[in-house]
Structures are given as structure tokens and as C-alpha cells.
Amino acid sequence: MTPEPIRMHWTTVREFGSRVRDPLGFIIGHKLVLLALGILAPMVFGFLDPWKFEWVTTNSKSYLIIANHGYSAGESLYAFYPAWPWVIRGVSRVFGHPEWTAYLLSNVFSSIGLLLFHRIALRIHGETTAWNALRLMVVFPGSMFFFVPYTESMFLMVLMILWHARIRERWAWVAVAGFLLPLIRPVGLFIVPVFVAEIVASRSGWRALWLLLAPSLGFATYLGNMAILSGNPWIGFEAQRFYPAYPSIAKIGDVVGFLKAFASVQPVHDFLHSPLDRFVFVAFCCSGVWIFRLGLTHYVYAVFLGLVPALSNSLMSYTRFACLLIPLFLVWGQRLRRPVLDPVLLLFFGVQVLLFLAHLSNHWAG
């Protein structure tokens, strides 16, 4: 084959598909690569049967326990929010096999969320930024949790449905999504200040003021559910004491304590001393000015879903939390260009693979 056909063939491969097909192919291809790595991983760790490898470990195991047996299996389980286990339980009653149902749901939900993210970014920021931001988000180390049965996939999908519905002024969908977010993850309640920022930034937003009731009602439903199950609506917060960082909103004002936690870095990726979590947090802080330029709504979202979890959780699991920092990937997609972008993508994916293998081998990943 002569150089000219080779060049034409490479150009065709790079430009394959339309604006819809490109992101879908990239998302599915990435998930198939992780699936293949999961099947081949037992060879690395000395197992013969990949399907007997521990695909469900750490927090995903806790969600499966709740889905199968409820919260009564242990007081520490109350630290986990109920919406994701509810969905697993409901769907697995139809299809069976809760573990594989959870994996399927996680990947379907994250695929929908990522596609909606690309569509919104394409509409607002243009094709180049949207494509770069999507690739950065997919291969980001913490985005490994879009593949395994954690809450990140469901949260991303519901959040993107909310954002897409807000753009199209489908207020009923916005309300439903806003109601669900506090039932999926604790940071879901922080959509309230994001709504307030959107109302302030948009002249027409005041007619949507009533939407603030939706996440408040969702959070009240969460408290009511905990009260029915345990007799104590606040047991989910009290159950945090079973975990190393003992997450608490009261830690936000403890600047000295946070600086001590930040300085306690060690050359190991564990609960409280991970260099990776600290590097991601520094990268987030350094991107703050760029995020501010995106607009008030993006900035408020970044502060409440980027800064508050870092302070309240002593940086534990920060790399995982950061996979939901939508404004961060948008500004990286705007700012990073070749030749810098490609090495960053490779570095992200390499670290993501290491975290994935750690998760499958029942080691801490985030």
C-alpha cells in the first residue's frame, strides 16, 4: 500500500462516523476494553476462571447486599443511599443475576449520561471542545467507576437528564431529576444552590423557582426512608463513623485539619493518604479560574461538588468524586490541545486501568 492510500485510510478512521456515532463508538469501545481487561486480569493474578474473579468488591458489594437483603444486614450499610440498590433490586427481579444486572445497568446508565454530556457540550461549546471533553471524561482515572456497579453512573445519567431538560425547558423532567439526585448520592442535595445560581444568572429562570422544592422533597424522602427502616432519620450520617475518613459536613470549616490531611500523603493509593487524590484536587483548584469563566452556574456546581466533598471527606475517594465534575472536563476540553492532549489521554487511561485492576483484586481503588 502506497503512502497516499495509507494516509487516506488513517484520515477515514480518525473521521469515522457522525457527531452521534463518534462518541457512542468511543464510549462502547472503551467499555469493551475494560471488559476484556477484566476477563484477562485473572491470568495476571493467578486465577484460571475469569468468571470466578471478584467482579463485585468494596462498595459495589455493599450495594448488592442492600439490593438483596436490605439495610438490616449491617448498621454500616446505612451510609449508602437507597436509589441505586432499589433499581438493582427491581430490575434483577425481572432478569435475575443481581451482580450482572448491576454491571449492565451501570454501563447503560453511564453511556446515556456520557452521550447526553457530549450532546449538551456540542450545543453550547462546539464540536472540538465537546469531543475533547468527552474523551477526557471517559478515560479519566476516576471514571473507572462508570463501569463498575457504583452510584456514579446513575447520578451522571440523572444529572445529564436534568441539564438537558433545563436547556429544552422541560420543567417536569427537571423536577423529577432534581427529586432523584438526593436519593442517589449525598451531594445530590447540592443541586439546590446550583438551581439558585441558574435562577440568578437567567432572567427567565425565576419562573422555575418552584423547582427548588424537588431536591428538598427528595432529601426529605431519603430521611423518611431511613426513619422507617431504622427509626432514626439521621442514621445515614451517623453510619459514616464506620469509615476511615468519617465524612462530615462539620469538617468544612476545619481548614487546619484539612491541611494536615492533605500533608499526610504517602506513596500508596489508600483511603487517606493517596497522592493521586491530592494531585486531582490540585488540578481541580488550578482550573478554578477557567471554570469561573464558564459562568455562575458551572462555578457553583464545581464548588459544591468539587470543594465540599474534598473538605468534608478529607480527600478520601476524591479521584472517584471528581469524575462527576462536569465543568472541569469542559474547561480541560477547551484548553488542552495537541500535542498535549494525547499524552494526557494515555496517562489518564493508564492510571484508570491500574485502578480497575486494583478494584477487581479487592484492593482500594477509590
N, C-alpha and C positions, 0 to 999 in steps of 0.2 A: 504494500500500500504506500503510495507516494505521500510526501508531507502535506500536500494540499487537501486530499481526502481525509487524512488523519485530523487535520485542523478543523475541517468542516464537521467531521463526526464528533469531535470534542465540543465544538460550539453547539451542536444539536443536543448533546447530552446535558450541557450546562443550561440550555434554554428550554429543556423538556417541559411540556405542559403549560397550561394557562395559569392565571393567578390563583385559581382554586386548586388545580391539580398539583402544583409545585408544593405548597405547604402540606397537603394531605399525604403526598408521596413521601415527603421528608419525615413527617410525624410517624407514619406507619413503618417506614423503613427503619427508623431509629428504634421503635418498639420491637421489631423483629430481630434487630441486632442484640438488644438486651435479652430477648427470649433465647436466642442462640447461645449467648454467653452463659445464661442460667443453666441451660442444658449441658453445656460443655464444662461448667465450673466443677462438677463432681470429680472429673478427671484430675483437676488441679488439687483438690482437697482429698483425693484418695477414695472416693465413693465409686461404686460400679453402676448404680441405678440412679439416674438424674431425677427421676420422679419421686424417689425417696429422700431427696435432698430437702433441706428445710427452707421451702419457699415462703413459709409464713413464720416470721420471727419477731421478736421485740414487740413494738406497739401494735403491729398488724395482728399478732397472736391475741393481744388483749381485745381488739375489736371483734375478732372471730369468737372469742369466749362470750362477749356480751351478746353478739348476734345469736349464738346457740343456746346460752344458758341464762342470759340476763345479768344484771348487776349483782345479784345475790352471790355470785361466785367469789367475791372478794371486795373488801372495802376500797382497796386501791383503785378498782375499776371505775369508781365514781368520778375519777379525774378525767375520764374520757367522755366526750359529748355524744349525745344519743342518735343524731340523724343518720350518720353513716352506718352504724350497726343495724338500725331499723331497716334501711334499704337492703343491706345484705340479707337480713332475715327474710324480708318479704320476697325478694327475687329468688333466693335459694329454696324457698318452699315450693316454688314452681319448677325450677330446674335442678334442684338438688346440688350436692357438692359445694358447700359454702366457701371453701378455700378458693376453688377455681372460679366460682361465681364472683367472689370479691375481686379477684385479679381481672376478670373480664370487665366488671363494672368500672373498676379504677381506670382501665385503659380506654374504655368507651367514653367515660366522663372527661378524662384529660384530653382526649382527641377532640371532643366537641369544644371544650374550653379553649384549647390552643387554636383551633380553626377560627373561632369567634374572635379571639385576640388578634389574629392576623387580619381578619376582615375589618375590624374596627381600626387597627393601626393603618391599614391600607387606605381607608376612607379619610382618616384625619391627617396622617403623616406622610403618605406617599408610598410607592411600591418598594423603593430601596430600603427605607427605614423599617417598613413592615417585615420584609423578608429577613433582614439582618437581625431584627429584634426577635423574631420567631426562632431563628436558628440558635441564637444565644440563649433563649429561654429553654429550648428543648434540651440542649447539651449542658446547660449549667449543672454543676455538681449536685445541688440540692434538688434538681428536677428529677433525679432518680426516683423520688417519692411519688411522681406521677405514674410510675409503672407498678409499684408495689401497693398493697391494699391499705393505704393511709388515707386520711381525710383530705389531703391536698387536692386530689383530682376532683372530688365533689365540690369542694369550696371554689376551685377555679372555674368550673363549669357554671355554677350558680352565679358567681361574681360576674362572669362574662355575659351571661343572660341578662343580668341586671343592667350592665353597662350598655349592651346592645339595645335593650328595651328603652333605656333612658334616651338614647340618641334618636330612636324612632318614636318617642313619646308614647310608648305603650305602658301606661301607668299601672295597669293591673299586674302586668308581668314584673314591673319594678317592685311593686308591693309584695308579691309572692316571694321573689328572690330575696328581698330585704328581710322578710319574715324568717326565711330558712337559714340565712347565714349565721345568726347567733346559735342555732341548733347544731351547726356543724363544727364550728371552732370557737373558742372564746373571743378571738379577735373579730368575730363576725359582728359583735355589738358596735365596733368602731366604725361601721358604715354610717352610724348616726352623725358624727362630726363630718364625715365625707358628704353626706346629704346636705348638711348645713352649709358647707363650703360651696357646693354646687348651687344651692339656692342664692347665696350671696353673689356668686360670680355670674349667674344667669338672671337677666331681667325677667324672663318668663318663668323662672323657677319657683316663684312664690306660690303659684297655684298648686305646686306639688308639696307644699308644706305638710300636708296631712300624711305624706309617706313616712315621716319620722316615726309615726305610730307603728309601722310594720316591724322594724327590728326590735323596738321596745316590746311589742307583743310577742315576738319570737323569743326574746330573752325571758319574758315572764312565763312563757310556755315551758322553757327549759327548767326554770326554778320550780314550777308546779310539778313537772315530771319527777324531778329529784325529790320533792316533798312527798309525792305519792309513793315512790319506791322506797324511801328511807325514813320519812318523817322529818327530814331536815333539808330545806331548800338550798342550803349553802354547803351541803356535803361535798359537792364537786370542788369547791375551793379548799375545803379542809383536807380533802384527799391528796392535795398537792404535796403534803408533808411526806408522802411516801417516796418522793422522787428527789434526786440529788440536789437540784438547784432550788427546790422548794419555791416554785414560782409564786409571786405575789405582786399585786398592783402597788402595794406599800413600798416596794423596793425602788420605785421610780424616782423618789426624792433622795435616795441614798447614793449620792454621787461618789462619796469616798468608797463605799462598799463596792460600787461598780468598777471603779478604777483599780481596786485591789483584785477583783475578779478578772479584769482584763489583763492585769500584770501577772496573773498566776499561770501564764502559758507554759506548756510543757511539750516536748517533741513527740506527742502522741495524740491521735484523734479519739478523745474520750468525752465523757459527759461535760466536764467543767473546764478542761484545760486545752482545748483544741486550737492549734494555730490556724487551721482552716476557717473556723468560725470567726476568729478575730480578723483574719485577712478579709473575709467577705464583709464584715461590719465596717472596716476601714474603707473598703472600696465603696460601700454604700454612702458613708459620710462624705467621701471625696466627690461623690456625684450629686451632692445636695444642691449645689448652685444650678446645675443643669436641670435637675428635677423642678426646682423653683420656677425656672423659665418656662416649663410646660404649662403652668397655670396653677391657680389656687387649689383646685380640686385634687390634682395629682400630688401636690405638695402635702396637703393634709393627709391624704391616703398614705403617703410614704412615711410621714411622721408617726402616725398611729399604728401602722402595720410593720414599720421598719425599726423605729426607735423604741417604742414602748415594749415590744417583746424582748429586745436586747437588754433593756434595763430591768424589766420585771423577772427575767429568766436567767440573769447572769450569763448571757450569751450561749447558754445551753441550747443545742439544736438550731443555732442561728442560720447555718447554711441551708437547712431544710425550710425554715420560715421564709428565707429570702427568695425562694422560688415563686412566691406569690407577690413579690414587689413589682407589680406591673410597670410603674413609671421608671424603675431602674433599668429594665430591659429596653424600654423605649429610648431612653437617653443614650444607652450604650449602642443601640441600633443606629442612632443618629450620628454619634461621634466616632465610632470605630469603623474604619475603612481599610481596605487592603493597602499595604501588606500586613497591617497589624491584626486585622480581624481573623484571618485564617489560623495563625498560631494560637490565638486566644480560644477559638473554637476547639482546636485539637487539645489544648491544655484542659479546657473545661471537660471535654468528653473523657479524657484520660483519668481525671480525678473522679468523674462520675462512675466510671467502670470500677474503680477501686472501692468506692462506697457501696456499689451494688454487690460486689463480691463479699465485702465485709458484712453486709446485711444477710446475704444467703448463708454465710458461715456462722450466723448468730452472734456477730460482733457488733459493737455500736457503730451506726452509720449516721445517725442524726435524729 
